[in-house]
Amino acid sequence: MNLFQAHISISVTTYFSSLEIVSLNSTNDAIERICGVKNFFERQSELNEINKLISKKRNSISETERAEYGDFQTNRNLSDATCNLLKQQLISPKIIIEPTCGKGNFIISSLKTFKSITHIYGIEIYKPYIWETKFAVLDFFLNNTEYCIPKIKIIHYNIFDFDFNYIAKKHQNDEFLIIGNPPWVTNSKLSVLNSNNFPKKSNFKKHKGLDAITGKGNFDIAEYISLNIFEIFSNLKGTFSFLIKNSVAKNILKEQKRKHYKISNIKQFNIDAKKEFNVSVNASLFTCTLGNKSDFSLSEHDFYTSKHIRNYGWVNDKFVFDIKQYQNTKSYEGKFSYEWRQGIKHDLSKIMELERVNGHFINNKQEIVKIENELVFGLLKSSDLKGKKVNKTRKFTIITQKKIGQETKYIRTQYPKTYKYLLNNVVLFNNRKSSIYKGKPLFSIFGIGDYSFKPYKVAISGMYKTTTFSIVLPNNKKPIMLDDTCYLIGFDSLIEAEITQFLLNKEKTQAFIRSIAFTDAKRMITKELLMRIDLNEIINNTAYKELEIGIGAISEIDWINYRENLAQKTFNRNQQLDLFETMHYPQQKI
Ligand SMILES: C[S@@+](CC[C@H](N)C(=O)[O-])C[C@H]1O[C@@H](n2cnc3c(N)ncnc32)[C@H](O)[C@@H]1O
């Protein structure tokens, strides 16, 4: 802290914070008793200065303390621009609700923009912001005496306990504008912060079992608040307009399929969050009309130019990234004939990943590792999947099992050096956080099966923004493994892998994938997405000539065999599905 152009240390600041400052004399006496300096403050005005600074400090909570409130105040330019954008949609709201109003910029911008307002409700948990908002409103009317004065309530309350039904009922025949920028924080971040700032009903999307515990049960507080607002206000007349992360907008739209809220004319206006909030996240203004009908897709625009980008959302029961592109390629929507697999998961790269340096293996702790070669396989990560064919690896990994859950005691007798190395690091294995390793044999890995040992693989990275597929070839006659950021199918023959790669990399297949892959997702390519590609349909649209040009070394027999194989696979799969259905839903005897 600085005062009178001098730096004040933390202990001095803390001392002044705890000091009861009554008068100049008594304060100076107290300080003299502590440090001997006489008349520390010469004038009352000096004492007032430190008093002012300390009380300001008391009221300002540190960044980490505010983290649980997802506090990113909207600047006035952005709130003004938002209201102007809404005004162009010819709305004339009477009731404004700002559910987490912060310093009140949306309230002031609404006052400036909409002459129709009769009531304003702002709710906020942080008391100093309540004052900021009240003073801002007072300042606004002192300087703008010509404006009509609505009834304004700025309420110091926790939004999760606030009863919006009361406001909805009271103004049920009026036009609402629910506007704001709810907290930018997820429930998992709140649990790291040990915070209670989330709704009591956290599993509000009704995820079951593992989904509730893992990622799918994770949600943004802004998502909860938005859905809660729709729950109460979507049958009334009005407009909803929130600044939210794009991932929240996407989740709202996904949830809309289940909820059928009366929200329509849904739009997303992308903002530059770095410029507006100094955060690197994709965010936007999400707007929709309340009370008319239920829409299931939205149109995405640039906030600053209004330029249309694309439409995304539901097309019947499919959630797609680009509706126009999807309409042109949707015949490729189906069920993939092979099973896409995720690569190896071990959660212990320090020990399990090796590099070859000067003829030795070294691990990620930079230790030389002297073990048998048999369990060591080349390893590719997402970043290594570049180009059409890959047959070399920077990294290697130890494969302890042939299938999930397999006993690993054999390593001790067959590969004693490997066993010793693993055992030396057993504590690290046992400390792996994920619950999947609990109760499993020592040194267990996941993402392993017959498919991992197939010599030829068609693979794609889940993490990169590319949609092209590579072929992975064996190295020194040993199959190459992929890590769990990649997806793969294993093949016994090279030509089968090559044909599959060709079909997947065809322009129309690629366009289909791009129409369903969300480029802003952390994992753009997922197993779920890959399983949606209908290989049979692609084959039906592919002439042998194309393969001849694309692959070169292929005969018509290869093509016929491939198609027959695939047809057989599809037949087997469908029969399995039929069997499954008869077992679970036996036909009623008439
Ligand atoms: C992203 S900021 C936006 C503030 C304001 N809406 C704006 O646009 O400038 C989120 C606000 O939510 C408030 N907040 C967080 N948790 C809250 C809760 N449980 N109840 C009410 N307000 C809350 C924070 O204090 C913060 O002011």
The ligand as an SDF file (V2000), in Angstrom:
LIG
                    3D

 27 29  0  0  0  0  0  0  0  0999 V2000
  -19.5090  -11.7730  -14.0260 C   0  0  0  0  0  0  0  0  0  0  0  0
  -19.8960  -10.6720  -12.7310 S   0  0  0  0  0  0  0  0  0  0  0  0
  -20.9950   -9.6110  -13.5710 C   0  0  0  0  0  0  0  0  0  0  0  0
  -21.5830   -8.5220  -12.7980 C   0  0  0  0  0  0  0  0  0  0  0  0
  -22.6110   -7.6990  -13.5630 C   0  0  0  0  0  0  0  0  0  0  0  0
  -23.7170   -8.5240  -13.9290 N   0  0  0  0  0  0  0  0  0  0  0  0
  -21.9870   -7.0970  -14.7850 C   0  0  0  0  0  0  0  0  0  0  0  0
  -22.3960   -7.4940  -15.8770 O   0  0  0  0  0  0  0  0  0  0  0  0
  -21.0900   -6.2890  -14.6690 O   0  0  0  0  0  0  0  0  0  0  0  0
  -20.8780  -11.7220  -11.7030 C   0  0  0  0  0  0  0  0  0  0  0  0
  -21.4650  -11.0590  -10.4990 C   0  0  0  0  0  0  0  0  0  0  0  0
  -22.1980  -12.0510   -9.8040 O   0  0  0  0  0  0  0  0  0  0  0  0
  -22.0950  -11.8130   -8.4210 C   0  0  0  0  0  0  0  0  0  0  0  0
  -22.4400  -13.0520   -7.7220 N   0  0  0  0  0  0  0  0  0  0  0  0
  -21.6910  -14.1750   -7.6140 C   0  0  0  0  0  0  0  0  0  0  0  0
  -22.3380  -15.1040   -6.9100 N   0  0  0  0  0  0  0  0  0  0  0  0
  -23.5320  -14.5800   -6.5870 C   0  0  0  0  0  0  0  0  0  0  0  0
  -24.6470  -15.0820   -5.8610 C   0  0  0  0  0  0  0  0  0  0  0  0
  -24.6380  -16.2900   -5.3240 N   0  0  0  0  0  0  0  0  0  0  0  0
  -25.7290  -14.2910   -5.7180 N   0  0  0  0  0  0  0  0  0  0  0  0
  -25.7500  -13.0310   -6.2700 C   0  0  0  0  0  0  0  0  0  0  0  0
  -24.7100  -12.5150   -6.9390 N   0  0  0  0  0  0  0  0  0  0  0  0
  -23.6150  -13.2700   -7.1070 C   0  0  0  0  0  0  0  0  0  0  0  0
  -20.6500  -11.3810   -8.2790 C   0  0  0  0  0  0  0  0  0  0  0  0
  -20.4190  -10.7020   -7.0700 O   0  0  0  0  0  0  0  0  0  0  0  0
  -20.4690  -10.4980   -9.5140 C   0  0  0  0  0  0  0  0  0  0  0  0
  -20.8080   -9.1730   -9.2400 O   0  0  0  0  0  0  0  0  0  0  0  0
  1  2  1  0
  2  3  1  0
  2 10  1  0
  3  4  1  0
  4  5  1  0
  5  6  1  0
  5  7  1  0
  7  8  2  0
  7  9  1  0
 10 11  1  0
 11 12  1  0
 11 26  1  0
 12 13  1  0
 13 14  1  0
 13 24  1  0
 14 15  1  0
 14 23  1  0
 15 16  2  0
 16 17  1  0
 17 18  1  0
 17 23  2  0
 18 19  1  0
 18 20  2  0
 20 21  1  0
 21 22  2  0
 22 23  1  0
 24 25  1  0
 24 26  1  0
 26 27  1  0
M  CHG  2   2   1   9  -1
M  END
$$$$
